[in-house]
Amino acid sequence: MKLEDVPAENAADRMETMVSNAKAAGSKVVILIHGYGSAGRGGATREAVRRRLARLLSERRVRTVIFGEDFGPSSDEAIRLASDHPALLAPHVFGAGNEGVTIIRL
């Protein structure tokens, strides 16, 4: 299911459920593809998901949230996360600068 196919707050609800399910299943990291938006300034889904992730982070329900545009060699947290999970070093993830993606350590 694509998050951009549903209204923004519904997408945030579904994202939260997917993150909870991934955590319960023992996953350590989630690469969330929420899209950037078509208006050229970031879409409603992206913003709603980011707000919800900030809440999950403050509630300590997730350990780390790194936005795709920050997930690269200039971020110490991204380097630590990628060293723990080498699959994240794939060029389409690490250093790709994709604002439509967020990496979450559960």
C-alpha positions as a Markdown table, in Angstrom:
| # | Residue | x | y | z |
|---|---|---|---|---|
| 1 | Met | 0.0 | 0.0 | 0.0 |
| 2 | Lys | 1.2 | 3.5 | -0.8 |
| 3 | Leu | 0.8 | 6.1 | 1.9 |
| 4 | Glu | 0.2 | 8.8 | -0.7 |
| 5 | Asp | -3.0 | 7.0 | -1.9 |
| 6 | Val | -4.9 | 8.0 | 1.3 |
| 7 | Pro | -5.6 | 11.3 | 3.2 |
| 8 | Ala | -2.6 | 12.6 | 5.2 |
| 9 | Glu | -3.8 | 11.8 | 8.7 |
| 10 | Asn | -5.0 | 8.4 | 7.6 |
| 11 | Ala | -1.6 | 7.8 | 6.2 |
| 12 | Ala | 0.0 | 8.8 | 9.5 |
| 13 | Asp | -2.3 | 6.4 | 11.3 |
| 14 | Arg | -1.4 | 3.6 | 8.9 |
| 15 | Met | 2.3 | 4.4 | 9.2 |
| 16 | Glu | 2.1 | 4.2 | 13.0 |
| 17 | Thr | 0.4 | 0.8 | 12.8 |
| 18 | Met | 3.0 | -0.4 | 10.3 |
| 19 | Val | 5.8 | 0.8 | 12.6 |
| 20 | Ser | 4.2 | -1.0 | 15.6 |
| 21 | Asn | 3.8 | -4.2 | 13.6 |
| 22 | Ala | 7.4 | -4.1 | 12.4 |
| 23 | Lys | 8.6 | -3.6 | 15.9 |
| 24 | Ala | 6.5 | -6.4 | 17.3 |
| 25 | Ala | 7.9 | -8.7 | 14.5 |
| 26 | Gly | 11.4 | -7.9 | 15.7 |
| 27 | Ser | 12.5 | -5.6 | 12.9 |
| 28 | Lys | 15.2 | -3.1 | 13.9 |
| 29 | Val | 14.9 | -0.6 | 11.1 |
| 30 | Val | 12.2 | 0.6 | 8.7 |
| 31 | Ile | 12.7 | 2.5 | 5.5 |
| 32 | Leu | 9.5 | 4.5 | 5.2 |
| 33 | Ile | 8.6 | 5.7 | 1.7 |
| 34 | His | 6.0 | 8.4 | 2.1 |
| 35 | Gly | 6.6 | 10.5 | -0.9 |
| 36 | Tyr | 7.5 | 14.1 | -1.2 |
| 37 | Gly | 4.4 | 15.6 | -2.7 |
| 38 | Ser | 3.5 | 17.0 | -6.1 |
| 39 | Ala | 3.3 | 20.7 | -5.3 |
| 40 | Gly | 7.1 | 21.2 | -5.2 |
| 41 | Arg | 7.2 | 22.1 | -1.5 |
| 42 | Gly | 6.5 | 18.9 | 0.3 |
| 43 | Gly | 3.1 | 17.2 | 0.5 |
| 44 | Ala | 0.5 | 16.9 | 3.2 |
| 45 | Thr | 1.3 | 13.2 | 3.7 |
| 46 | Arg | 5.0 | 13.8 | 4.2 |
| 47 | Glu | 4.3 | 16.5 | 6.8 |
| 48 | Ala | 1.7 | 14.5 | 8.7 |
| 49 | Val | 4.0 | 11.5 | 8.8 |
| 50 | Arg | 6.9 | 13.6 | 10.0 |
| 51 | Arg | 4.7 | 15.2 | 12.8 |
| 52 | Arg | 3.6 | 11.7 | 13.9 |
| 53 | Leu | 7.2 | 10.4 | 13.9 |
| 54 | Ala | 8.2 | 13.3 | 16.1 |
| 55 | Arg | 5.6 | 12.3 | 18.6 |
| 56 | Leu | 6.6 | 8.6 | 18.4 |
| 57 | Leu | 10.2 | 9.7 | 19.0 |
| 58 | Ser | 9.2 | 11.9 | 22.0 |
| 59 | Glu | 7.2 | 9.0 | 23.4 |
| 60 | Arg | 10.2 | 6.7 | 22.9 |
| 61 | Arg | 8.2 | 4.4 | 20.8 |
| 62 | Val | 11.0 | 4.7 | 18.1 |
| 63 | Arg | 14.7 | 5.2 | 18.8 |
| 64 | Thr | 15.8 | 7.3 | 15.9 |
| 65 | Val | 14.2 | 9.1 | 13.0 |
| 66 | Ile | 16.4 | 10.3 | 10.1 |
| 67 | Phe | 14.8 | 12.1 | 7.1 |
| 68 | Gly | 16.1 | 10.9 | 3.8 |
| 69 | Glu | 17.7 | 14.2 | 2.9 |
| 70 | Asp | 19.8 | 13.9 | 6.1 |
| 71 | Phe | 20.7 | 10.2 | 5.7 |
| 72 | Gly | 24.2 | 10.4 | 4.5 |
| 73 | Pro | 27.9 | 10.8 | 5.3 |
| 74 | Ser | 27.4 | 14.2 | 6.9 |
| 75 | Ser | 25.2 | 12.7 | 9.7 |
| 76 | Asp | 26.9 | 10.9 | 12.6 |
| 77 | Glu | 23.6 | 9.2 | 13.5 |
| 78 | Ala | 23.2 | 8.0 | 9.9 |
| 79 | Ile | 26.8 | 6.7 | 9.9 |
| 80 | Arg | 26.1 | 4.8 | 13.2 |
| 81 | Leu | 22.9 | 3.4 | 11.9 |
| 82 | Ala | 24.3 | 2.3 | 8.6 |
| 83 | Ser | 27.3 | 0.7 | 10.3 |
| 84 | Asp | 24.9 | -1.4 | 12.4 |
| 85 | His | 22.8 | -2.2 | 9.3 |
| 86 | Pro | 25.0 | -2.3 | 6.2 |
| 87 | Ala | 22.1 | -2.8 | 3.8 |
| 88 | Leu | 21.4 | 0.9 | 4.5 |
| 89 | Leu | 24.6 | 1.8 | 2.7 |
| 90 | Ala | 23.0 | 1.0 | -0.7 |
| 91 | Pro | 23.4 | 4.1 | -2.9 |
| 92 | His | 19.7 | 4.5 | -3.4 |
| 93 | Val | 19.4 | 5.0 | 0.4 |
| 94 | Phe | 22.6 | 6.3 | 1.9 |
| 95 | Gly | 23.5 | 9.8 | 0.7 |
| 96 | Ala | 20.6 | 9.8 | -1.9 |
| 97 | Gly | 19.1 | 12.9 | -0.4 |
| 98 | Asn | 15.5 | 11.7 | -0.9 |
| 99 | Glu | 13.0 | 13.9 | 1.0 |
| 100 | Gly | 10.3 | 11.3 | 0.3 |
| 101 | Val | 11.9 | 8.7 | 2.5 |
| 102 | Thr | 12.5 | 8.4 | 6.3 |
| 103 | Ile | 14.7 | 5.9 | 8.1 |
| 104 | Ile | 13.5 | 4.7 | 11.5 |
| 105 | Arg | 15.4 | 2.8 | 14.1 |
| 106 | Leu | 12.8 | 0.9 | 16.2 |
